[in-house]
Amino acid sequence: MKFILLVLLSVSSLLSQDFRFNKEIGNFRNANSFFISPAGFIYVTDLNENKVYKVDTLGNVLKDIGGYGWDESGFDAPVDAYATPLNVYVTDKNNHRIQWFDKDLNFLSSLQTRNTGDDALRFGYPLSSGVTSQGDLIILDSENNRIIKFDMFGDFITEFGGLDAGKFRVNKPVHLALRNNSTYVLDSRGKRIVVFDQFGTGVNIIPLEQKMENISSSEGTVLLNNRSDVYSFDDRSGQLLQIALSPLPEKEIRDVSVFNNHLYILTPGRILVYDLVK
């Protein structure tokens, strides 16, 4: 079976590129998110298994960790993963924490503040997280409708997008993505994007004509998806450019990433891989 994909991607200019289906990899029960590290390892979270998988681009499962629980390396709804060259950060939603591991998924530490008495640094039911180039941890706090920032040692730095953010106040957030140290929040249940600069100042609001399920960033490109379609986002024009999938995946799209001229699409059970046609 073959898939043909016509893609419009915008990084520095709007270019028309063709991608062709290559293969499917992985075998998951209910994959929710994935992230491809700079070294090309794919970290996948599975909600049914409460596990995180490390997979290579050939589809080999190199390691998995987890299972339901609240001890270290246990999860209760691992909704998101983010990877740097050295570490992997897992958003453990119902345990109200972020756990981080080395690149081989060995436990390093966790951050949990919901039981603290300090309102400024308390977060609950996190939906997404990422790490800036300075090593700061950015967390999407759904319980308090805001974004909260900690340094690499887990010390509180600031919060933004909260009650004092005016028109940039986060409302019913879904997911966040980091690009060039700016934070892109998909909120209002997927109907708009709110953009904050590296200092947490709101700089843009982009209303969306249709509901999106997810936002991600890879290789300098911000991508969005609903259950059946994928889009790239052009910062300068504020436009979404639909990526034409032919045919559409048989299962709903959960997450999307670009790596080394390949397009990776996560569905609940598999990762679909497309190659750039040169």
Residue pairs with C-beta under 8 A, 6 or more apart in sequence:
1 21
2 20
2 21
3 20
3 21
3 245
3 246
3 247
3 272
3 274
4 18
4 20
4 21
4 246
5 18
5 19
5 20
5 21
5 243
5 244
5 245
5 246
5 263
5 274
6 16
6 18
6 19
6 243
6 244
6 246
7 16
7 17
7 18
7 19
7 232
7 243
7 244
7 263
8 14
8 15
8 16
8 17
8 232
8 241
8 242
8 243
9 15
9 17
9 221
9 232
9 241
9 243
9 258
10 221
10 232
10 233
10 234
10 237
10 239
10 241
11 219
11 220
11 221
14 234
14 241
17 276
17 277
18 276
18 277
19 262
19 263
19 274
19 275
19 276
19 277
20 274
20 275
20 277
21 272
21 273
21 274
21 275
22 262
22 273
22 274
22 275
23 59
23 273
24 59
24 270
24 271
24 272
24 273
25 55
25 57
25 58
25 59
25 270
25 271
25 273
26 42
26 44
26 53
26 55
26 59
26 61
26 269
26 270
26 271
27 269
27 270
28 44
28 46
28 49
28 53
28 268
28 269
28 270
29 46
29 48
29 49
29 268
29 269
30 46
30 47
30 48
30 49
30 268
31 44
31 45
31 46
31 47
31 254
31 266
31 267
31 268
31 269
31 271
32 45
32 46
32 47
32 78
32 79
32 80
32 254
32 255
33 44
33 45
33 79
33 80
33 81
33 214
33 254
33 255
33 266
34 42
34 43
34 44
34 45
34 81
34 255
34 257
34 264
34 266
34 271
35 42
35 43
35 81
35 82
35 83
35 88
35 257
36 42
36 43
36 83
36 218
36 257
36 259
36 264
37 43
37 83
37 84
37 85
37 88
37 103
38 83
38 84
38 85
39 85
39 103
40 56
40 57
40 259
40 260
41 54
41 55
41 56
41 62
41 83
41 103
42 53
42 54
42 55
42 56
42 57
42 264
42 271
43 52
43 53
43 54
43 55
43 81
43 83
43 88
43 105
44 52
44 53
44 55
44 81
44 266
44 271
45 51
45 52
45 75
45 78
45 79
45 80
45 81
45 90
46 52
46 53
46 78
47 77
47 78
47 79
49 66
49 67
50 66
50 67
50 68
50 69
50 74
50 75
50 76
50 77
50 78
51 64
51 65
51 66
51 67
51 75
51 78
52 64
52 65
52 66
52 75
52 78
52 81
52 88
52 90
52 101
52 105
53 61
53 63
53 64
54 61
54 62
54 63
54 64
54 104
54 105
55 61
55 62
55 271
56 62
57 259
57 262
57 273
59 271
62 104
63 104
63 105
64 105
65 73
65 101
65 105
65 107
66 73
66 74
66 75
66 78
67 74
67 75
68 74
68 75
68 76
69 75
69 76
70 76
70 95
72 99
72 107
72 110
73 99
73 101
73 107
74 95
75 90
75 92
75 95
75 99
76 92
76 93
76 94
76 95
77 92
77 93
77 94
77 95
78 90
78 91
78 92
78 93
79 91
79 93
79 126
79 127
79 128
80 90
80 91
80 127
80 128
80 129
80 175
81 88
81 89
81 90
81 91
82 88
82 89
82 91
82 129
82 130
82 131
83 89
83 103
84 131
85 103
86 102
86 103
87 100
87 101
87 102
87 103
87 108
87 131
88 100
88 101
88 102
88 103
88 105
89 98
89 99
89 100
89 129
89 130
89 131
89 137
90 98
90 99
90 100
90 101
91 98
91 126
91 127
91 128
91 129
91 139
92 98
92 99
92 110
92 126
93 125
93 126
93 127
94 125
95 112
96 112
96 114
96 123
96 124
96 125
96 126
97 110
97 111
97 112
97 126
98 110
98 111
98 112
98 126
98 129
98 137
98 139
99 107
99 109
99 110
100 108
100 109
100 110
100 111
101 107
101 108
102 108
109 154
111 137
111 150
111 154
113 121
113 122
113 123
114 122
114 123
114 124
114 143
116 122
118 156
120 156
120 159
121 148
121 150
121 156
121 159
122 144
123 139
123 141
123 143
123 144
123 148
124 141
124 142
124 143
124 144
125 141
125 142
125 143
126 139
126 140
126 141
126 142
127 140
127 142
127 173
127 174
127 175
127 176
128 139
128 140
128 175
128 176
129 137
129 138
129 139
129 140
129 176
130 137
130 138
130 176
130 177
130 178
130 183
131 137
131 138
131 178
132 138
132 178
132 181
132 198
133 181
134 181
135 151
135 152
136 149
136 150
136 151
136 152
136 157
137 149
137 150
137 151
137 152
137 154
138 147
138 148
138 149
138 176
138 178
138 183
139 147
139 148
139 149
139 150
140 147
140 173
140 175
140 176
140 185
141 147
141 148
141 159
142 173
144 162
145 161
145 162
145 169
145 170
145 171
145 172
145 173
146 159
146 160
146 161
146 162
146 163
146 165
146 170
147 159
147 160
147 161
147 170
147 176
147 183
147 185
147 196
147 200
148 156
148 158
148 159
149 156
149 157
149 158
149 159
149 160
149 200
150 156
150 157
151 157
158 200
159 200
160 196
160 200
160 201
160 202
161 168
161 169
161 170
161 185
161 194
161 196
161 200
161 202
162 169
162 170
163 169
165 202
166 202
167 202
167 205
168 194
168 196
168 202
168 205
170 185
170 187
170 194
171 187
171 188
172 187
172 188
172 189
173 185
173 186
173 187
174 186
174 187
174 189
174 190
174 212
174 213
174 214
174 215
175 185
175 186
175 214
175 215
175 216
176 183
176 184
176 185
176 186
176 215
177 183
177 184
177 186
177 215
177 216
177 217
177 222
178 184
178 217
179 217
179 220
179 222
180 220
181 197
181 198
182 195
182 196
182 197
182 198
182 203
183 195
183 196
183 200
184 193
184 194
184 195
184 215
184 217
184 222
184 233
185 193
185 194
185 195
185 196
185 215
186 192
186 193
186 212
186 214
186 215
186 224
187 193
187 194
189 211
190 208
190 211
190 212
190 213
190 226
191 207
191 208
191 211
191 212
192 205
192 206
192 207
192 208
193 204
193 205
193 206
193 208
193 215
193 224
193 233
194 202
194 204
194 205
195 202
195 203
195 204
195 205
195 206
196 202
196 203
197 203
204 238
206 233
206 238
208 224
208 240
210 226
211 226
212 224
212 225
212 226
212 231
213 225
213 226
213 227
213 253
213 254
214 224
214 225
214 254
214 255
214 256
215 222
215 223
215 224
216 222
216 223
216 224
216 255
216 256
216 257
217 223
218 257
218 258
218 259
219 258
219 259
221 232
221 233
221 258
222 232
222 233
222 235
223 230
223 231
223 232
223 233
223 256
223 257
223 258
224 230
224 231
224 232
224 233
224 240
225 231
225 253
225 254
225 255
225 256
226 253
227 252
227 253
228 248
228 249
228 252
228 253
229 242
229 243
229 245
229 248
229 253
230 242
230 243
230 245
230 253
230 256
230 265
231 240
231 241
231 242
231 243
232 240
232 241
232 243
233 239
233 240
233 241
234 240
234 241
243 263
249 265
249 267
249 272
250 267
251 267
251 268
251 269
251 270
252 267
252 268
253 265
253 266
253 267
254 266
254 267
254 268
255 265
255 266
256 263
256 264
256 265
256 266
257 263
257 264
257 266
258 264
261 275
261 276
262 273
262 274
262 275
262 276
263 273
263 274
263 276
264 271
264 272
264 273
264 274
265 271
265 272
265 274
